[in-house]
């Protein structure tokens, strides 16, 4: 009974003007960082932290949770409208959301996503309020063996994300696993493939891999097609909001299932937030009877990740509040925020600070509702973005993405790495290698290696006899079998490319050699390490190398009609070659090095607008000045850092 | 130059003679309108960040001229890029300081090639201790320090982030007690505590803060039991029982009980070094070559913060019961902690290689 009194008290407090305004402030900031590609809840919380210190705890909580709740909703805008994930947790929405936007159904995709997000978010809050009372034993059952199985289960999702050809998908996943071994080996503290760069000690930042692989290729595509994103006319664009909400109702069981998946996996230790949207996406593809439309704009492909995505916030708050153990990177920052306002999260916090716990739950629910309403009201105006000429969108988004990337570790190498990964992504897209598969492999690599090591170190192989481990093994076998059987029954995909010519074979083989070189490097680097630090990279590079060898053989000797061949350039006419845009990026980086980001950004935007949309118009000048001014403002107001440049020491006001 | 030195010397004599902050604050140091940058070489929200931000706001109020103190997080690679940037860019004029944690100091101490800064030259302002206790799961059959000898027959599993850090000292210590310990790397903090609760690991350590927050309830319900503390220094530099755990024997006591002799030689030196590092768990530094008047102004401000009754409750929660080493004391302790000669390094490296096949 006391619990309910406390819960109601917390709700009334939250509706006092002071609290509500902080909650709304958090929602507002979250809306902004969610919409900007590359920035997410993590960046948003980091921005708020300086202001949190010394605030009244429940107000600070309302603000921080408000921010977290909305970023997973508002990040849908760039995912759907531009094909660029708004945060590193929202890539799966791109798969079907962006094709819908290209068809002119942006509004429908967005409102479907927001409806699903709303349901997922509130569902997560409900689960949270129940779970903090009962979930303790469940989390305690998830030992190292069980966590290993969860990672393996997540890895099986690669099976449905293999892109143009299953073998190439597996190889891409393998490359991700190999890339993920760069940096400190957990088991021995040895450095692998770090090239003497401190930047690589912790491996590539996930943010860089995520936006590099997804954002840069899409920007190039927008620029290359020389059209607006949406192919349909202005008038039609705003329509479809109601249709999208109706989609949510029509697929209510799917939304419910995916919310459950999101909340559950968010709650369990071992996986972290980033792959949850892919698991939900994998689930909808596996369970759907007709899957011919996935990847081409099936609304279910939007509903699934979006509901899971929001539900996971409630889920990952469970271990955060119950044990003081963050369920994800974002929750780690939230925990820091709790400490800053004088709350000690950890065992017993739920009992000690039940009122604050309910403040968090209510904030989560209310922020989801308010956030969804705000986002829905923005659907019409923001959808119009897809009708803005590509010449404006392209350069501005490039500037945003690079500025966001620099926040990963605030090292110049962030920019270089983003450029490198971006170029890799461009060619992966062109030759039909699955980027989601690489990302999932990369993200799970460390977890897989570490949990194998930890489980065997603790249990030997007896962990395989634990009941939940056995259960999870069965789930994994079922998941692989479903994927395998369905793939066999599915008709051979028609890439519409016709038989591969000799020049296609040469080019795709050239790109394959990049991956092969990485595997060879990883192999020889691993040979120099001690047993525990070498076993995983050796295994990953040998298996990946073997798959690559098979692919290479089929590239060279196989029939020209083999669906393993793919070169996007052949089926898309009127494209300007991507080399031009790679050149633009290099130019931009040089300008940043010379002039600093603020000036370089303005100049770059101006130059590119002129280049793409000549002649120079006043709109172009205004856009360029606004970009520079905004960056300057951000650096001063939020103490946002930008890369050091040659000019910087000479001009004091430049950040 | 000479005048500067004289002035500084005079200031030092005066401030030590009167022993309070008021004088130093009246010195010529003035940060009015200045923006001071505090580098935190870890991500926002982490323990070092929280420590830095605890001081950032208050330093602004207590430094002469009430400057704005902003925190800049430069995360990654165990804090080394942040520390390197601080070394390369921080001006010794009081407009830059850094919040450090013990693992970054150990990276420097063990000569990680990435550590391109000279920690010995930096000027320590305050060292904040996190004294530690060792705990075991009651599955091991132990119910307290008296069962230490029974623990020698048990396979013990210990978890921490990596061998780079205080773990190496802890493992050496366990070896000194003839305990058979298998390390499990990559698990620390909260996850380590849950693994302890599950019984997947059965030997853990906890700072007094972590003990109160996370382990006290587990001790009450009989899941784990503390077996020894690493001890603390009293005002005269003697090693005594940890004031937070007066009933627990120190490592030294157990060592003597088991081995029949006092801890001595290299192992003793390394144990004391360990203790000095737990005494510098979190810390603040000014850059090398910072003039004394600026350094003194900072020291005065920090003393004010620690002594300010307005913060009494917050401070008590933040610092616990251990003495903070400020100013000269911080310098002296840091010098002891960093005094790892070639002989000790060789001893430690050989031991690590032989026992765990790991390189220092």
Interface residues (C-beta under 8 A of the other chain):
Chain A: X45 X46 X49 X50 X53 X54 X139 X140 X143 X144 X184 X186 X187 X188 X189 X190 X196 X198 X199 X201 X202 X269 X319 X323 X324 X325 X326 X332 X333 X334 X335 X336 X337 X339 X340 X342 X344 X346 X347 X348 X409 X410 X411 X450 X453 X454 X457 X458 X459 X530 X639 X641
Chain B: X43 X44 X45 X46 X49 X50 X53 X56 X57 X70 X71 X72 X73 X74 X75 X76 X77 X78 X80 X81 X84 X113 X114 X157 X162 X163 X164 X182 X184 X185 X186 X187 X189 X190 X191 X193 X194 X195 X197 X198 X200 X201 X213 X214 X217 X218 X314 X317 X357 X358 X359
